[in-house]
């Protein structure tokens, strides 16, 4: 390297202490983002095999009409577990793994912003997976479909514990995903190398950044729904149980308010992969970076808005459908922009058809088809005819396999040399590519026709109608081609890891920073960084006579970065808002019509009002604590902190007394919808207050130990912010639960 | 009364409104020497007059909640946005009270106006009482201007930076969507005055209920959906403008400092 390169500011100090760890135990205890990334990807691979075997059993059962190969009950379990596994235990961990490995390298960082939180998020994945699969030994896996439609998922209709395991495991995975989302956002905001401004981010990193915002907003919605489902099942409540006055449609709203963004949560990283691989193997910069990046924001925004198109067949009424037809069609515009940009990048390029590129081109073509059938589903009238048929199965497998799995396979072939230092075998790669492409299209193209011929989905077998038998057989044969492709792929991983050609730093002559370090990178990632002036620093470095145009800086926030604890708490508050929004909306909905039994009028407005004043006052005291800390008055700060804890404690005791009073008068969680919604909403808020109190006690301990004396207390500010948020939520809860009944 | 008759005769004549708009049109060129953006001002005034005088206003005046919602959105988002765009480029807004320049205040003004006026009793009162209705109209224009000032202030340094603006607009959209969702799916009536209009001077009610097939329930749904979906598209358009602003300066040929 030339002496011209700039040293990373942190690298000198860290390089001295960084020693690569060895042994199995070091993989369990690691907090290195690269190792965690690899762990994510290996976990995902294991579950890919599990979910794949489940898929093959499904296809075997459906291969011939009137089959009794596995039987209806087993079939339902297989099809539920296949869907759940592939979404939550394969696609998401795989993309998190890639993001974990690649994103910090692409932005020239040393690690993620919160390495320990990162390890925590990862370990939730295998534990969540084990929890889900343990249901097989507890009387049967869940068999209500991965969407868990109520009331089928409720106790009277699914009495085995499978649904509970399902909900708990998704809750565990959801918490891990939110943590990952927060970590990625804060990493991009605070850990970028000097001069890696936000507008110079490589597209994969940019899309993971935008994606993390949907992640932290959408997952809490599901978490809230899962908590409500568990309360129904475990405590005998009836949120989603029509026979108890609840609403089964409410579950669908909650599930799809999460489920639609979820499609983009796994699709946006795939778009990011295409945006990295296609330019490198076309030997051209991406066509219209700004449009690819900007349309990502539009997709993220729209994805949160249009979930009701998953519910056209539910009978929401013409008025609602009309609006969602229009808004769903809109999403074709930003995705179309992306397809055009990738095609224009290919156009006129010197295309090199290595395995990563092959997978990405196939993903592009298949995604186009998925998009077209997707647009057809946005039209409600057509949707009524095809929604519950194999046409829809074909559509979403074109998205999830045709786009996402293919993009992931492309990404693995692309970044494998960086991860291991060795190239994957091109010969085996091409074998797996062609087997996969033929198998995939054989399996799923024909399912469009099966659906149009009237074959319904979610059935374990079918009568011998004209054409159905052979079409299903073709589909099954295709699935086994995909199985074979996966075997070749895994063999390729194994053998290339051991005997592959040595890769060198930058085997693909790519331009982003991850290729500027050795393969595999050292623990500290970079010893030197090339100067960053544009979006392709390695191109500029290699071609100093004709560099890319400089991407300038204009706004302060492009170059500066927020304090990371502060940023993470803000992101966490964003995600918590989604969680509480669902609970508050549910409360409003369930208590809108007065029913028999306890209601909001039975609550003691005055007493709770007094306790609430204590909570609101604690917002003031923690602010005073921050001010005292700022001025270096340590004793005053400790006093204010202690007062905050006392005030918060009074509030919790007050809430406990209120609960006790209600219990005394015979009000239980499952008394009626009001009591269920009331205990759920105030209970979760109380939990948050308790969590805040624990955090404050830790702070108090630190303060007494003199940790904040040097004038630097990011933890205090961050916890203070969280505490204010808990208070603001209580203002809303108090108005909705206690004040609203008196206004009506 | 048929639809065609209504469109012809449903116009209201409000001398105060017309007079104020005429005064504003006269004063703009006097107050501002730089008249290059007068077109925006003119457009804002035309839309304002159409909203307040056209048959839409008659419908919003006791017949249709959805018409009221359309008016509400135009007065809160469209007209103030255009007013901000009509201010001369060099004008600084920093002279006013300082707290008005706080982004959260602007956000709260825009979002709060939506929530505040849809509290059931206030929603009814604004239809039933003339003074409250006038107050509502003026407050929407003022609060809307406070909201847009963070995004569309004439001077670039008085606006939010694009990423912050995207978050500002996005969170405003989500917050208003939530209200839209509540109105759409609420099992109770939000603005009960529209269920049974107090007077039907025009004899329009049969046309609305039978010919247009808009029942009170459907009316409320349309109102909620207008707030949920098209209103968010206005925010989305603004977000697009912010993204364009963000990337527009991307190719400045300014040599970056290398440390």
Interface residues (C-beta under 8 A of the other chain):
Chain A: X6 X194 X195 X198 X199 X217 X253 X290 X293 X294 X297 X298 X301 X302 X304 X305 X317 X319 X320 X323 X324 X326 X327 X330 X531 X532 X533 X549 X550 X551 X552 X553 X554 X555 X556 X557 X581 X585 X588 X589 X592 X593 X743
Chain B: X121 X161 X162 X163 X164 X166 X170 X173 X174 X177 X178 X181 X182 X184 X185 X186 X187 X188 X218 X221 X222 X225 X228 X229 X230 X232 X233 X236 X239 X240 X243 X244 X246 X247 X249 X250 X251 X252 X253 X254 X255 X256 X257 X258 X259
